Amino acid sequence: MDEFNFTGSNVIITLHVFIETSILNCGLNFIGAEHQHVRYNPLKGEWILVSPHRLKRPWSGQVEATHEDEIPPFDLNNPLCPGVNRPNGEKNPEYDSTFVFDNDFPALLPDIPEAAASNQPNEELFKFEPARGTCRVMCFHPKSDLTIPLMSIEEIKAIVYEWIKQGTELGVKYDWVQIFENKGAIMGCSNPHPHCQIWASSFMPNEPRIKDSYQREYYETHGRPLLLDYINAELKKQERIVVQNSHWLVVVPWWAIWPFETLLLPLRHVIRMCDLTSEEIHSLAEIMKRLTIKYDNLFRTSFPYSMGWHGAPTGRKALSNNQHWQLHAMYYPPLLRSSSVKKFMVGYEMLGQAQRDLTAEQAAQKLFSQPDVHYKADVK
């Protein structure tokens, strides 16, 4: 896409102008909600194809059953429940809030042998580096049948405070601490008990590494964090806002890939979660509850997603100037048309670039219009 030659803060506005001008010059009346176009993600330097006219096509793809299994609040055979024995023989405490433990089957270990050049040459086309880290599991609540939209504000605040504690502790040693939650079997979550994972690593993973580069470049050019400028632009446009309160904003980002993807941002400059005030933590718990209630209400189901937090790196990289960073969370839900129809990232999206049918503006309006009261609250 080099022919577009967009850089810096002008990219979002210029893209609008480019699309509209180009199509008008062809004698057409461009309507963003009807005509295909590409959108730029300044956080990652990527483009996404938006094809809203495809919403008119008939659907004959895969449809799964919509039945939701009843989840008991406690299951003696569930290794995440209080007081039960995990596969490694350790017994969980009778916890009554959050509970964190080292993953019994971690992808990263803190200690590995040093790679010797004699038996593992580091060649230009076969580069490698030792990877060290640790993986933890964090239970949100002692009850297996409670998800964030059904929890109290105080219970959600306990989750946030534990996130801060874990990030601070692990961030002393590791360059990156990734907090993420996979919710729902459709997202590969093998256990319905409300929980997340925390992976800390000696290296920066690809996603934050790319974001670090683009945010730094923008900051060095403009003297302002990219995402703070983006927040102000979204507040002016009022086109993609889903939820907002005194400290936080949730939008379906201009560059969203997943149908109902959202971006959660603090309204002031915050580079890490540990920098949040008590008032911001309370507001964060409120807005997380409101957002996930809207998600559940959209298709009247426990809405699956992968979500996670990105902020300034830690460990050795915390010594650098990280003022270009802005803390943010991403929600990536796969559902497309109903609780039984999901988006697949296949074909062109694996080999070319991401593509979506529903525009970000249409998705934001659908989520915004959902009630703030959970649909299960109506069930007697």
DRENDO-1510 file (C-alpha; in Angstrom, 1 decimal, always signed):
<recs>
REC; n; res; u; v; w
REC; 1; MET; +0.0; +0.0; +0.0 .
REC; 2; ASP; +3.0; +2.3; -0.4 .
REC; 3; GLU; +1.1; +4.4; -3.0 .
REC; 4; PHE; -0.9; +6.0; -0.1 .
REC; 5; ASN; +2.2; +7.4; +1.6 .
REC; 6; PHE; +0.4; +8.3; +4.8 .
REC; 7; THR; +2.4; +9.1; +7.9 .
REC; 8; GLY; +1.9; +10.5; +11.4 .
REC; 9; SER; -1.1; +12.2; +12.8 .
REC; 10; ASN; -2.6; +13.0; +9.4 .
REC; 11; VAL; -3.2; +9.4; +8.6 .
REC; 12; ILE; -6.7; +9.0; +9.9 .
REC; 13; ILE; -8.0; +12.3; +8.4 .
REC; 14; THR; -6.1; +11.8; +5.2 .
REC; 15; LEU; -7.5; +8.4; +4.7 .
REC; 16; HIS; -11.0; +9.7; +4.9 .
REC; 17; VAL; -10.2; +12.4; +2.4 .
REC; 18; PHE; -8.4; +10.0; +0.0 .
REC; 19; ILE; -11.2; +7.5; -0.1 .
REC; 20; GLU; -14.0; +10.0; -0.6 .
REC; 21; THR; -12.0; +12.1; -3.1 .
REC; 22; SER; -10.9; +9.1; -5.2 .
REC; 23; ILE; -14.4; +7.6; -5.5 .
REC; 24; LEU; -16.0; +11.0; -6.2 .
REC; 25; ASN; -13.5; +11.6; -8.9 .
REC; 26; CYS; -14.8; +8.4; -10.5 .
REC; 27; GLY; -18.3; +9.8; -10.7 .
REC; 28; LEU; -19.6; +7.9; -7.7 .
REC; 29; ASN; -21.2; +9.1; -4.5 .
REC; 30; PHE; -19.1; +7.3; -1.9 .
REC; 31; ILE; -21.0; +6.0; +1.2 .
REC; 32; GLY; -18.7; +4.5; +3.8 .
REC; 33; ALA; -21.4; +2.2; +5.1 .
REC; 34; GLU; -22.0; +0.7; +1.6 .
REC; 35; HIS; -18.8; +0.9; -0.4 .
REC; 36; GLN; -15.6; -1.1; +0.1 .
REC; 37; HIS; -12.5; +0.7; +1.3 .
REC; 38; VAL; -9.3; +0.2; +3.2 .
REC; 39; ARG; -8.5; +1.6; +6.7 .
REC; 40; TYR; -5.2; +2.2; +8.3 .
REC; 41; ASN; -4.1; +1.1; +11.8 .
REC; 42; PRO; -1.5; +3.6; +13.0 .
REC; 43; LEU; -0.7; +1.5; +16.0 .
REC; 44; LYS; +0.6; -1.4; +13.9 .
REC; 45; GLY; +1.2; +0.0; +10.4 .
REC; 46; GLU; -1.4; -2.3; +8.9 .
REC; 47; TRP; -4.4; -2.0; +6.6 .
REC; 48; ILE; -7.8; -3.6; +6.8 .
REC; 49; LEU; -10.3; -4.1; +4.0 .
REC; 50; VAL; -13.8; -3.1; +4.8 .
REC; 51; SER; -16.6; -4.5; +2.6 .
REC; 52; PRO; -20.0; -3.4; +4.0 .
REC; 53; HIS; -21.8; -4.4; +0.8 .
REC; 54; ARG; -21.2; -8.0; +1.6 .
REC; 55; LEU; -23.7; -7.8; +4.5 .
REC; 56; LYS; -26.4; -8.2; +1.8 .
REC; 57; ARG; -25.2; -11.7; +0.8 .
REC; 58; PRO; -27.1; -14.7; +2.0 .
REC; 59; TRP; -25.5; -16.7; +4.8 .
REC; 60; SER; -25.0; -20.5; +4.4 .
REC; 61; GLY; -21.9; -21.0; +6.6 .
REC; 62; GLN; -21.4; -22.9; +9.8 .
REC; 63; VAL; -23.9; -22.5; +12.6 .
REC; 64; GLU; -23.4; -24.0; +16.0 .
REC; 65; ALA; -26.0; -24.9; +18.6 .
REC; 66; THR; -26.9; -22.0; +20.9 .
REC; 67; HIS; -27.5; -24.0; +24.0 .
REC; 68; GLU; -25.6; -22.7; +27.1 .
REC; 69; ASP; -24.6; -25.4; +29.6 .
REC; 70; GLU; -25.6; -24.7; +33.2 .
REC; 71; ILE; -22.4; -24.1; +35.2 .
REC; 72; PRO; -22.5; -25.0; +38.9 .
REC; 73; PRO; -21.0; -22.5; +41.2 .
REC; 74; PHE; -18.7; -25.2; +42.6 .
REC; 75; ASP; -17.4; -28.4; +41.1 .
REC; 76; LEU; -15.2; -30.8; +43.1 .
REC; 77; ASN; -13.6; -31.9; +39.8 .
REC; 78; ASN; -12.8; -28.4; +38.6 .
REC; 79; PRO; -9.1; -27.7; +39.4 .
REC; 80; LEU; -9.7; -23.9; +39.7 .
REC; 81; CYS; -12.3; -24.1; +42.4 .
REC; 82; PRO; -11.5; -23.4; +46.0 .
REC; 83; GLY; -10.2; -26.3; +48.1 .
REC; 84; VAL; -9.8; -28.8; +45.3 .
REC; 85; ASN; -6.7; -30.7; +44.2 .
REC; 86; ARG; -5.1; -29.6; +40.9 .
REC; 87; PRO; -3.5; -32.2; +38.5 .
REC; 88; ASN; +0.0; -31.6; +40.0 .
REC; 89; GLY; -1.3; -32.7; +43.5 .
REC; 90; GLU; -1.3; -29.2; +45.0 .
REC; 91; LYS; -4.5; -28.2; +46.8 .
REC; 92; ASN; -6.1; -24.8; +46.2 .
REC; 93; PRO; -6.8; -22.7; +49.3 .
REC; 94; GLU; -10.4; -21.9; +50.3 .
REC; 95; TYR; -10.0; -18.5; +48.6 .
REC; 96; ASP; -12.9; -16.0; +48.7 .
REC; 97; SER; -11.7; -13.4; +46.2 .
REC; 98; THR; -8.9; -13.6; +43.6 .
REC; 99; PHE; -6.4; -16.5; +43.7 .
REC; 100; VAL; -3.1; -16.7; +41.7 .
REC; 101; PHE; -0.8; -19.7; +41.2 .
REC; 102; ASP; +1.9; -20.8; +38.9 .
REC; 103; ASN; +0.6; -22.5; +35.8 .
REC; 104; ASP; +0.9; -26.2; +36.1 .
REC; 105; PHE; +1.7; -26.5; +32.4 .
REC; 106; PRO; +3.6; -23.3; +31.5 .
REC; 107; ALA; +4.8; -22.2; +28.1 .
REC; 108; LEU; +7.6; -20.3; +29.7 .
REC; 109; LEU; +10.0; -21.3; +32.5 .
REC; 110; PRO; +12.4; -19.1; +34.4 .
REC; 111; ASP; +15.5; -21.2; +34.1 .
REC; 112; ILE; +16.9; -22.8; +30.9 .
REC; 113; PRO; +20.4; -23.9; +29.9 .
REC; 114; GLU; +22.5; -21.2; +28.2 .
REC; 115; ALA; +22.7; -21.8; +24.4 .
REC; 116; ALA; +26.2; -22.8; +23.5 .
REC; 117; ALA; +27.4; -21.5; +20.1 .
REC; 118; SER; +29.3; -24.8; +19.5 .
REC; 119; ASN; +26.1; -26.9; +19.4 .
REC; 120; GLN; +23.6; -24.3; +18.2 .
REC; 121; PRO; +25.1; -21.8; +15.8 .
REC; 122; ASN; +23.1; -18.5; +15.6 .
REC; 123; GLU; +23.1; -17.9; +11.8 .
REC; 124; GLU; +21.6; -15.0; +9.9 .
REC; 125; LEU; +18.7; -17.1; +8.5 .
REC; 126; PHE; +18.3; -19.2; +11.6 .
REC; 127; LYS; +18.4; -16.7; +14.5 .
REC; 128; PHE; +17.3; -17.5; +18.0 .
REC; 129; GLU; +17.5; -16.2; +21.5 .
REC; 130; PRO; +16.9; -17.9; +24.8 .
REC; 131; ALA; +13.4; -17.2; +26.2 .
REC; 132; ARG; +12.8; -17.1; +29.9 .
REC; 133; GLY; +9.7; -16.3; +31.8 .
REC; 134; THR; +6.9; -17.5; +34.0 .
REC; 135; CYS; +3.2; -18.2; +33.5 .
REC; 136; ARG; +0.5; -17.7; +36.1 .
REC; 137; VAL; -3.2; -18.4; +36.4 .
REC; 138; MET; -5.4; -15.9; +38.2 .
REC; 139; CYS; -8.9; -16.9; +39.3 .
REC; 140; PHE; -11.3; -13.9; +39.4 .
REC; 141; HIS; -13.8; -15.3; +41.9 .
REC; 142; PRO; -14.5; -18.5; +43.9 .
REC; 143; LYS; -17.7; -19.2; +42.0 .
REC; 144; SER; -17.5; -20.9; +38.6 .
REC; 145; ASP; -20.8; -19.5; +37.3 .
REC; 146; LEU; -19.9; -15.8; +37.7 .
REC; 147; THR; -18.4; -13.8; +34.8 .
REC; 148; ILE; -17.4; -10.1; +35.0 .
REC; 149; PRO; -20.7; -8.7; +33.8 .
REC; 150; LEU; -22.4; -10.5; +36.6 .
REC; 151; MET; -19.9; -9.5; +39.4 .
REC; 152; SER; -20.2; -6.5; +41.7 .
REC; 153; ILE; -18.1; -3.4; +41.2 .
REC; 154; GLU; -16.1; -4.3; +44.3 .
REC; 155; GLU; -15.4; -7.8; +43.0 .
REC; 156; ILE; -14.2; -6.4; +39.7 .
REC; 157; LYS; -12.0; -3.9; +41.5 .
REC; 158; ALA; -10.4; -6.8; +43.4 .
REC; 159; ILE; -9.4; -8.2; +39.9 .
REC; 160; VAL; -7.9; -4.9; +38.8 .
REC; 161; TYR; -5.9; -4.5; +42.1 .
REC; 162; GLU; -4.5; -8.0; +41.6 .
REC; 163; TRP; -3.6; -7.3; +38.0 .
REC; 164; ILE; -1.6; -4.3; +39.3 .
REC; 165; LYS; +0.0; -6.3; +42.0 .
REC; 166; GLN; +1.1; -9.1; +39.6 .
REC; 167; GLY; +2.3; -6.6; +36.9 .
REC; 168; THR; +4.4; -4.7; +39.5 .
REC; 169; GLU; +5.9; -7.9; +41.0 .
REC; 170; LEU; +6.7; -9.6; +37.7 .
REC; 171; GLY; +7.7; -6.3; +36.0 .
REC; 172; VAL; +10.8; -6.0; +38.3 .
REC; 173; LYS; +12.4; -9.0; +36.6 .
REC; 174; TYR; +10.7; -9.3; +33.2 .
REC; 175; ASP; +10.6; -7.0; +30.2 .
REC; 176; TRP; +7.0; -7.8; +29.4 .
REC; 177; VAL; +4.0; -8.8; +31.5 .
REC; 178; GLN; +1.0; -9.9; +29.4 .
REC; 179; ILE; -2.3; -10.2; +31.1 .
REC; 180; PHE; -5.0; -11.8; +29.0 .
REC; 181; GLU; -8.3; -13.6; +29.4 .
REC; 182; ASN; -9.8; -16.2; +27.0 .
REC; 183; LYS; -13.5; -16.4; +27.7 .
REC; 184; GLY; -15.6; -19.2; +26.3 .
REC; 185; ALA; -15.0; -22.5; +24.7 .
REC; 186; ILE; -15.1; -21.0; +21.3 .
REC; 187; MET; -11.9; -19.1; +22.3 .
REC; 188; GLY; -10.2; -22.3; +23.3 .
REC; 189; CYS; -10.8; -21.8; +27.0 .
REC; 190; SER; -10.8; -25.2; +28.6 .
REC; 191; ASN; -12.3; -24.2; +31.9 .
REC; 192; PRO; -15.5; -22.1; +32.5 .
REC; 193; HIS; -14.3; -20.9; +35.9 .
REC; 194; PRO; -13.7; -17.1; +35.6 .
REC; 195; HIS; -9.9; -16.6; +35.2 .
REC; 196; CYS; -7.2; -15.1; +33.2 .
REC; 197; GLN; -3.5; -15.8; +32.6 .
REC; 198; ILE; -0.4; -13.8; +33.2 .
REC; 199; TRP; +2.7; -14.5; +31.1 .
REC; 200; ALA; +5.9; -12.6; +31.9 .
REC; 201; SER; +8.8; -12.9; +29.5 .
REC; 202; SER; +12.4; -11.8; +29.1 .
REC; 203; PHE; +11.5; -10.5; +25.6 .
REC; 204; MET; +8.9; -8.3; +24.1 .
REC; 205; PRO; +6.3; -10.3; +22.1 .
REC; 206; ASN; +5.6; -9.3; +18.5 .
REC; 207; GLU; +2.3; -7.3; +19.1 .
REC; 208; PRO; +3.6; -4.9; +21.8 .
REC; 209; ARG; +7.0; -4.7; +20.0 .
REC; 210; ILE; +5.3; -3.4; +16.9 .
REC; 211; LYS; +3.1; -1.0; +18.9 .
REC; 212; ASP; +6.1; +0.3; +20.8 .
REC; 213; SER; +7.8; +1.2; +17.5 .
REC; 214; TYR; +4.9; +3.0; +15.9 .
REC; 215; GLN; +3.9; +4.8; +19.1 .
REC; 216; ARG; +7.6; +5.9; +19.6 .
REC; 217; GLU; +7.8; +7.2; +16.0 .
REC; 218; TYR; +4.6; +9.2; +16.4 .
REC; 219; TYR; +5.7; +10.7; +19.7 .
REC; 220; GLU; +9.1; +11.7; +18.4 .
REC; 221; THR; +7.4; +13.4; +15.4 .
REC; 222; HIS; +4.5; +15.1; +17.3 .
REC; 223; GLY; +5.6; +15.3; +20.9 .
REC; 224; ARG; +2.3; +13.7; +21.9 .
REC; 225; PRO; +1.2; +10.0; +22.5 .
REC; 226; LEU; -0.5; +8.6; +19.5 .
REC; 227; LEU; -3.4; +7.1; +21.5 .
REC; 228; LEU; -4.1; +10.3; +23.3 .
REC; 229; ASP; -4.5; +12.1; +20.0 .
REC; 230; TYR; -6.7; +9.2; +18.9 .
REC; 231; ILE; -8.9; +9.5; +22.0 .
REC; 232; ASN; -9.4; +13.2; +21.3 .
REC; 233; ALA; -10.3; +12.5; +17.7 .
REC; 234; GLU; -12.9; +9.9; +18.7 .
REC; 235; LEU; -14.4; +12.2; +21.3 .
REC; 236; LYS; -14.8; +14.9; +18.6 .
REC; 237; LYS; -16.3; +12.5; +16.0 .
REC; 238; GLN; -18.7; +10.7; +18.3 .
REC; 239; GLU; -19.1; +7.9; +15.7 .
REC; 240; ARG; -17.6; +4.8; +17.3 .
REC; 241; ILE; -18.1; +5.3; +21.1 .
REC; 242; VAL; -19.6; +2.4; +22.9 .
REC; 243; VAL; -19.3; +3.4; +26.6 .
REC; 244; GLN; -17.7; +6.4; +28.4 .
REC; 245; ASN; -17.4; +7.6; +31.9 .
REC; 246; SER; -15.4; +10.2; +33.8 .
REC; 247; HIS; -12.1; +8.4; +33.4 .
REC; 248; TRP; -12.4; +5.8; +30.6 .
REC; 249; LEU; -13.5; +5.5; +26.9 .
REC; 250; VAL; -14.5; +2.4; +25.0 .
REC; 251; VAL; -14.7; +2.6; +21.2 .
REC; 252; VAL; -14.9; +0.2; +18.3 .
REC; 253; PRO; -11.6; +1.4; +16.8 .
REC; 254; TRP; -11.4; +2.8; +13.3 .
REC; 255; TRP; -9.2; -0.1; +12.3 .
REC; 256; ALA; -11.1; -2.9; +14.1 .
REC; 257; ILE; -10.7; -6.4; +12.6 .
REC; 258; TRP; -13.1; -8.5; +14.6 .
REC; 259; PRO; -16.8; -7.7; +14.2 .
REC; 260; PHE; -17.4; -6.3; +17.7 .
REC; 261; GLU; -13.8; -5.5; +18.7 .
REC; 262; THR; -13.4; -2.8; +21.2 .
REC; 263; LEU; -10.5; -0.6; +22.6 .
REC; 264; LEU; -10.6; +0.5; +26.2 .
REC; 265; LEU; -8.5; +3.6; +27.1 .
REC; 266; PRO; -8.0; +5.9; +30.1 .
REC; 267; LEU; -8.8; +9.5; +29.2 .
REC; 268; ARG; -5.6; +10.9; +30.6 .
REC; 269; HIS; -2.0; +9.9; +29.9 .
REC; 270; VAL; -1.3; +6.7; +31.7 .
REC; 271; ILE; +1.5; +4.4; +30.7 .
REC; 272; ARG; +1.0; +1.4; +33.0 .
REC; 273; MET; -1.8; +0.0; +35.1 .
REC; 274; CYS; +0.2; +0.7; +38.3 .
REC; 275; ASP; -0.1; +4.4; +37.6 .
REC; 276; LEU; -3.9; +4.4; +38.0 .
REC; 277; THR; -5.5; +6.3; +40.8 .
REC; 278; SER; -8.1; +4.7; +43.1 .
REC; 279; GLU; -10.8; +6.7; +41.4 .
REC; 280; GLU; -9.7; +5.5; +38.0 .
REC; 281; ILE; -9.6; +1.9; +39.2 .
REC; 282; HIS; -13.2; +2.3; +40.5 .
REC; 283; SER; -14.2; +3.8; +37.1 .
REC; 284; LEU; -12.4; +1.0; +35.3 .
REC; 285; ALA; -14.4; -1.6; +37.2 .
REC; 286; GLU; -17.6; +0.2; +36.3 .
REC; 287; ILE; -16.9; +0.5; +32.6 .
REC; 288; MET; -15.7; -3.1; +32.3 .
REC; 289; LYS; -19.0; -4.2; +33.8 .
REC; 290; ARG; -21.0; -2.0; +31.5 .
REC; 291; LEU; -19.1; -3.1; +28.4 .
REC; 292; THR; -19.4; -6.8; +29.1 .
REC; 293; ILE; -23.1; -6.4; +29.9 .
REC; 294; LYS; -23.6; -4.9; +26.5 .
REC; 295; TYR; -21.6; -7.7; +24.9 .
REC; 296; ASP; -23.8; -10.3; +26.6 .
REC; 297; ASN; -27.0; -8.5; +25.8 .
REC; 298; LEU; -26.1; -8.3; +22.1 .
REC; 299; PHE; -26.9; -11.9; +21.3 .
REC; 300; ARG; -28.3; -12.8; +24.8 .
REC; 301; THR; -25.4; -15.1; +25.5 .
REC; 302; SER; -22.2; -15.2; +27.6 .
REC; 303; PHE; -20.2; -13.4; +25.0 .
REC; 304; PRO; -16.8; -15.0; +24.2 .
REC; 305; TYR; -13.7; -13.0; +23.6 .
REC; 306; SER; -10.0; -12.8; +24.1 .
REC; 307; MET; -9.0; -9.6; +25.9 .
REC; 308; GLY; -5.7; -8.3; +27.3 .
REC; 309; TRP; -3.8; -5.2; +28.4 .
REC; 310; HIS; -0.9; -3.4; +26.7 .
REC; 311; GLY; +1.2; -0.8; +28.5 .
REC; 312; ALA; +4.7; +0.4; +28.7 .
REC; 313; PRO; +7.3; -2.4; +29.0 .
REC; 314; THR; +8.9; -3.2; +32.3 .
REC; 315; GLY; +12.1; -4.8; +33.5 .
REC; 316; ARG; +15.2; -3.5; +31.7 .
REC; 317; LYS; +13.1; -1.6; +29.3 .
REC; 318; ALA; +11.4; +0.4; +32.1 .
REC; 319; LEU; +14.7; +2.4; +32.3 .
REC; 320; SER; +14.0; +3.9; +28.8 .
REC; 321; ASN; +11.7; +6.9; +28.1 .
REC; 322; ASN; +8.3; +5.3; +27.6 .
REC; 323; GLN; +6.2; +8.4; +27.5 .
REC; 324; HIS; +5.0; +7.4; +24.0 .
REC; 325; TRP; +3.0; +4.6; +25.5 .
REC; 326; GLN; -0.7; +4.8; +26.5 .
REC; 327; LEU; -2.2; +2.0; +28.6 .
REC; 328; HIS; -5.1; +0.3; +26.8 .
REC; 329; ALA; -7.1; -3.0; +26.7 .
REC; 330; MET; -8.3; -4.8; +23.7 .
REC; 331; TYR; -11.4; -7.1; +23.4 .
REC; 332; TYR; -11.5; -9.4; +20.4 .
REC; 333; PRO; -14.8; -11.3; +20.2 .
REC; 334; PRO; -15.4; -13.7; +17.3 .
REC; 335; LEU; -19.2; -13.6; +17.1 .
REC; 336; LEU; -20.5; -12.1; +13.9 .
REC; 337; ARG; -24.2; -12.4; +13.2 .
REC; 338; SER; -25.6; -14.3; +16.3 .
REC; 339; SER; -24.5; -16.4; +19.2 .
REC; 340; SER; -24.0; -19.2; +16.8 .
REC; 341; VAL; -22.2; -17.5; +13.9 .
REC; 342; LYS; -18.6; -16.6; +14.3 .
REC; 343; LYS; -16.0; -14.9; +12.1 .
REC; 344; PHE; -13.2; -17.1; +10.7 .
REC; 345; MET; -9.7; -15.6; +9.9 .
REC; 346; VAL; -9.0; -17.8; +6.9 .
REC; 347; GLY; -8.0; -17.5; +3.2 .
REC; 348; TYR; -7.4; -13.9; +2.1 .
REC; 349; GLU; -7.1; -12.8; +5.7 .
REC; 350; MET; -4.3; -15.3; +6.4 .
REC; 351; LEU; -2.6; -14.7; +3.0 .
REC; 352; GLY; -3.4; -11.1; +2.2 .
REC; 353; GLN; -4.8; -8.8; +4.9 .
REC; 354; ALA; -7.6; -8.6; +7.4 .
REC; 355; GLN; -11.2; -8.0; +6.1 .
REC; 356; ARG; -14.5; -7.2; +7.7 .
REC; 357; ASP; -18.0; -6.6; +6.5 .
REC; 358; LEU; -19.7; -4.7; +9.3 .
REC; 359; THR; -18.2; -1.3; +9.6 .
REC; 360; ALA; -16.8; -0.1; +12.9 .
REC; 361; GLU; -19.5; +2.6; +13.1 .
REC; 362; GLN; -22.3; +0.0; +12.6 .
REC; 363; ALA; -20.8; -2.3; +15.2 .
REC; 364; ALA; -20.4; +0.6; +17.7 .
REC; 365; GLN; -24.0; +1.6; +17.3 .
REC; 366; LYS; -25.2; -2.0; +17.8 .
REC; 367; LEU; -23.3; -2.2; +21.1 .
REC; 368; PHE; -24.1; +1.3; +22.2 .
REC; 369; SER; -27.8; +0.6; +21.9 .
REC; 370; GLN; -27.7; -2.4; +24.2 .
REC; 371; PRO; -29.2; -2.0; +27.7 .
REC; 372; ASP; -27.0; -1.4; +30.7 .
REC; 373; VAL; -28.9; -4.1; +32.6 .
REC; 374; HIS; -27.9; -7.7; +32.0 .
REC; 375; TYR; -30.4; -9.9; +30.2 .
REC; 376; LYS; -30.2; -12.5; +33.0 .
REC; 377; ALA; -31.5; -9.9; +35.4 .
REC; 378; ASP; -34.9; -10.2; +33.7 .
REC; 379; VAL; -35.0; -13.9; +34.2 .
REC; 380; LYS; -37.1; -14.9; +37.2 .
</recs>
